Amino acid sequence: MGGYIGPAWHGSITAPTPGLAVCIAGWFLLLLPLVIGIVYALTSSKA
């Protein structure tokens, strides 16, 4: 997983992404719809 060479803010891509960053980004994207759904349910029930 840590071998992915993705966008970098330094211009050229020369180093692989750290495995921890890939793992955190994956969990963030996986749980994002759940968090949005919970926030939407909590805010819409008060209206």
MARMI-889239 format. One record per atom (N, C-alpha, C): residue number from 1; residue in three letters; atom name; x, y, z. Coordinates in pm, whole numbers, plus 50000, padded with zeros to 5 digits. Each point is the difference from the previous one (the first is absolute). Layout:
BEGIN
<site n="NUM" res="ALA" atom="CA" u="X" v="Y" w="Z"/>
...
***
This chain:
BEGIN
<site n="1" res="MET" atom="N" u="50081" v="49880" w="50000"/>
<site n="1" res="MET" atom="CA" u="49919" v="50120" w="50000"/>
<site n="1" res="MET" atom="C" u="50085" v="50126" w="50000"/>
<site n="2" res="GLY" atom="N" u="50115" v="49996" w="50059"/>
<site n="2" res="GLY" atom="CA" u="50081" v="50120" w="50009"/>
<site n="2" res="GLY" atom="C" u="50080" v="50028" w="49874"/>
<site n="3" res="GLY" atom="N" u="49987" v="49917" w="49897"/>
<site n="3" res="GLY" atom="CA" u="50075" v="50021" w="49878"/>
<site n="3" res="GLY" atom="C" u="49932" v="50095" w="49903"/>
<site n="4" res="TYR" atom="N" u="49882" v="50048" w="50033"/>
<site n="4" res="TYR" atom="CA" u="49928" v="50092" w="49911"/>
<site n="4" res="TYR" atom="C" u="50074" v="50131" w="49992"/>
<site n="5" res="ILE" atom="N" u="50024" v="50046" w="49879"/>
<site n="5" res="ILE" atom="CA" u="50065" v="50129" w="49980"/>
<site n="5" res="ILE" atom="C" u="49894" v="50095" w="49946"/>
<site n="6" res="GLY" atom="N" u="49954" v="50089" w="50084"/>
<site n="6" res="GLY" atom="CA" u="49889" v="50087" w="49964"/>
<site n="6" res="GLY" atom="C" u="50040" v="50145" w="49996"/>
<site n="7" res="PRO" atom="N" u="49898" v="50087" w="49997"/>
<site n="7" res="PRO" atom="CA" u="50026" v="50143" w="49992"/>
<site n="7" res="PRO" atom="C" u="50085" v="50051" w="50117"/>
<site n="8" res="ALA" atom="N" u="50088" v="50088" w="49969"/>
<site n="8" res="ALA" atom="CA" u="50084" v="50061" w="50103"/>
<site n="8" res="ALA" atom="C" u="49998" v="50151" w="49981"/>
<site n="9" res="TRP" atom="N" u="50022" v="50070" w="50108"/>
<site n="9" res="TRP" atom="CA" u="49996" v="50145" w="49995"/>
<site n="9" res="TRP" atom="C" u="50138" v="50058" w="49963"/>
<site n="10" res="HIS" atom="N" u="50096" v="49915" w="49973"/>
<site n="10" res="HIS" atom="CA" u="50135" v="50046" w="49970"/>
<site n="10" res="HIS" atom="C" u="50025" v="50012" w="49850"/>
<site n="11" res="GLY" atom="N" u="49901" v="49978" w="49918"/>
<site n="11" res="GLY" atom="CA" u="50019" v="50007" w="49856"/>
<site n="11" res="GLY" atom="C" u="50013" v="49862" w="49939"/>
<site n="12" res="SER" atom="N" u="50120" v="49946" w="49999"/>
<site n="12" res="SER" atom="CA" u="50021" v="49868" w="49942"/>
<site n="12" res="SER" atom="C" u="49976" v="49891" w="50104"/>
<site n="13" res="ILE" atom="N" u="49955" v="49885" w="49953"/>
<site n="13" res="ILE" atom="CA" u="49971" v="49888" w="50089"/>
<site n="13" res="ILE" atom="C" u="50123" v="49911" w="50002"/>
<site n="14" res="THR" atom="N" u="50068" v="49996" w="50112"/>
<site n="14" res="THR" atom="CA" u="50124" v="49923" w="50008"/>
<site n="14" res="THR" atom="C" u="50001" v="49897" w="50111"/>
<site n="15" res="ALA" atom="N" u="49904" v="50008" w="50094"/>
<site n="15" res="ALA" atom="CA" u="50002" v="49908" w="50114"/>
<site n="15" res="ALA" atom="C" u="49863" v="49934" w="50015"/>
<site n="16" res="PRO" atom="N" u="49997" v="49875" w="50042"/>
<site n="16" res="PRO" atom="CA" u="49871" v="49933" w="50024"/>
<site n="16" res="PRO" atom="C" u="49929" v="50058" w="50121"/>
<site n="17" res="THR" atom="N" u="49868" v="49990" w="49998"/>
<site n="17" res="THR" atom="CA" u="49919" v="50046" w="50112"/>
<site n="17" res="THR" atom="C" u="50021" v="49906" w="50119"/>
<site n="18" res="PRO" atom="N" u="50017" v="50053" w="50121"/>
<site n="18" res="PRO" atom="CA" u="50013" v="49913" w="50118"/>
<site n="18" res="PRO" atom="C" u="49875" v="49915" w="50019"/>
<site n="19" res="GLY" atom="N" u="50020" v="49877" w="50041"/>
<site n="19" res="GLY" atom="CA" u="49890" v="49908" w="50018"/>
<site n="19" res="GLY" atom="C" u="49895" v="50050" w="50099"/>
<site n="20" res="LEU" atom="N" u="50044" v="50070" w="50104"/>
<site n="20" res="LEU" atom="CA" u="49906" v="50051" w="50099"/>
<site n="20" res="LEU" atom="C" u="49907" v="50103" w="49938"/>
<site n="21" res="ALA" atom="N" u="50051" v="50085" w="49913"/>
<site n="21" res="ALA" atom="CA" u="49916" v="50100" w="49934"/>
<site n="21" res="ALA" atom="C" u="49896" v="49933" w="49911"/>
<site n="22" res="VAL" atom="N" u="50038" v="49895" w="49930"/>
<site n="22" res="VAL" atom="CA" u="49907" v="49926" w="49915"/>
<site n="22" res="VAL" atom="C" u="49892" v="49934" w="50086"/>
<site n="23" res="CYS" atom="N" u="50039" v="49946" w="50112"/>
<site n="23" res="CYS" atom="CA" u="49906" v="49934" w="50091"/>
<site n="23" res="CYS" atom="C" u="49901" v="50100" w="50058"/>
<site n="24" res="ILE" atom="N" u="50049" v="50114" w="50046"/>
<site n="24" res="ILE" atom="CA" u="49912" v="50102" w="50058"/>
<site n="24" res="ILE" atom="C" u="49904" v="50054" w="49894"/>
<site n="25" res="ALA" atom="N" u="50050" v="50026" w="49881"/>
<site n="25" res="ALA" atom="CA" u="49914" v="50051" w="49892"/>
<site n="25" res="ALA" atom="C" u="49894" v="49898" w="49962"/>
<site n="26" res="GLY" atom="N" u="50036" v="49874" w="50000"/>
<site n="26" res="GLY" atom="CA" u="49904" v="49895" w="49968"/>
<site n="26" res="GLY" atom="C" u="49888" v="49991" w="50102"/>
<site n="27" res="TRP" atom="N" u="50034" v="50003" w="50127"/>
<site n="27" res="TRP" atom="CA" u="49898" v="49996" w="50104"/>
<site n="27" res="TRP" atom="C" u="49913" v="50125" w="49998"/>
<site n="28" res="PHE" atom="N" u="50062" v="50115" w="49970"/>
<site n="28" res="PHE" atom="CA" u="49924" v="50124" w="49991"/>
<site n="28" res="PHE" atom="C" u="49896" v="49992" w="49889"/>
<site n="29" res="LEU" atom="N" u="50041" v="49953" w="49884"/>
<site n="29" res="LEU" atom="CA" u="49907" v="49988" w="49888"/>
<site n="29" res="LEU" atom="C" u="49894" v="49893" w="50026"/>
<site n="30" res="LEU" atom="N" u="50036" v="49895" w="50071"/>
<site n="30" res="LEU" atom="CA" u="49904" v="49894" w="50030"/>
<site n="30" res="LEU" atom="C" u="49892" v="50047" w="50096"/>
<site n="31" res="LEU" atom="N" u="50039" v="50079" w="50100"/>
<site n="31" res="LEU" atom="CA" u="49906" v="50042" w="50102"/>
<site n="31" res="LEU" atom="C" u="49930" v="50133" w="49970"/>
<site n="32" res="LEU" atom="N" u="50044" v="50071" w="49897"/>
<site n="32" res="LEU" atom="CA" u="49943" v="50130" w="49969"/>
<site n="32" res="LEU" atom="C" u="49849" v="49995" w="49974"/>
<site n="33" res="PRO" atom="N" u="49947" v="49906" w="49921"/>
<site n="33" res="PRO" atom="CA" u="49855" v="49996" w="49980"/>
<site n="33" res="PRO" atom="C" u="49922" v="49975" w="50130"/>
<site n="34" res="LEU" atom="N" u="50055" v="49920" w="50088"/>
<site n="34" res="LEU" atom="CA" u="49935" v="49974" w="50128"/>
<site n="34" res="LEU" atom="C" u="49994" v="50127" w="50085"/>
<site n="35" res="VAL" atom="N" u="50109" v="50074" w="50005"/>
<site n="35" res="VAL" atom="CA" u="50005" v="50123" w="50078"/>
<site n="35" res="VAL" atom="C" u="49903" v="50103" w="49940"/>
<site n="36" res="ILE" atom="N" u="49998" v="50012" w="49868"/>
<site n="36" res="ILE" atom="CA" u="49908" v="50094" w="49936"/>
<site n="36" res="ILE" atom="C" u="49855" v="49961" w="50030"/>
<site n="37" res="GLY" atom="N" u="49969" v="49872" w="49996"/>
<site n="37" res="GLY" atom="CA" u="49865" v="49953" w="50030"/>
<site n="37" res="GLY" atom="C" u="49958" v="50029" w="50142"/>
<site n="38" res="ILE" atom="N" u="50090" v="49979" w="50094"/>
<site n="38" res="ILE" atom="CA" u="49969" v="50027" w="50141"/>
<site n="38" res="ILE" atom="C" u="49977" v="50149" w="50021"/>
<site n="39" res="VAL" atom="N" u="50087" v="50082" w="49945"/>
<site n="39" res="VAL" atom="CA" u="49985" v="50145" w="50014"/>
<site n="39" res="VAL" atom="C" u="49870" v="50046" w="49936"/>
<site n="40" res="TYR" atom="N" u="49968" v="49947" w="49883"/>
<site n="40" res="TYR" atom="CA" u="49876" v="50038" w="49932"/>
<site n="40" res="TYR" atom="C" u="49879" v="49958" w="50082"/>
<site n="41" res="ALA" atom="N" u="50003" v="49880" w="50058"/>
<site n="41" res="ALA" atom="CA" u="49887" v="49953" w="50081"/>
<site n="41" res="ALA" atom="C" u="49982" v="50084" w="50125"/>
<site n="42" res="LEU" atom="N" u="50109" v="50038" w="50063"/>
<site n="42" res="LEU" atom="CA" u="49990" v="50081" w="50121"/>
<site n="42" res="LEU" atom="C" u="49952" v="50142" w="49971"/>
<site n="43" res="THR" atom="N" u="50044" v="50057" w="49889"/>
<site n="43" res="THR" atom="CA" u="49961" v="50137" w="49970"/>
<site n="43" res="THR" atom="C" u="49859" v="50006" w="49942"/>
<site n="44" res="SER" atom="N" u="49957" v="49899" w="49929"/>
<site n="44" res="SER" atom="CA" u="49866" v="50004" w="49940"/>
<site n="44" res="SER" atom="C" u="49891" v="49966" w="50100"/>
<site n="45" res="SER" atom="N" u="50032" v="49930" w="50107"/>
<site n="45" res="SER" atom="CA" u="49899" v="49963" w="50099"/>
<site n="45" res="SER" atom="C" u="49961" v="50119" w="50087"/>
<site n="46" res="LYS" atom="N" u="50086" v="50102" w="50008"/>
<site n="46" res="LYS" atom="CA" u="49970" v="50118" w="50081"/>
<site n="46" res="LYS" atom="C" u="49911" v="50099" w="49924"/>
<site n="47" res="ALA" atom="N" u="49991" v="49987" w="49871"/>
<site n="47" res="ALA" atom="CA" u="49923" v="50097" w="49920"/>
<site n="47" res="ALA" atom="C" u="49851" v="49976" w="50009"/>
***
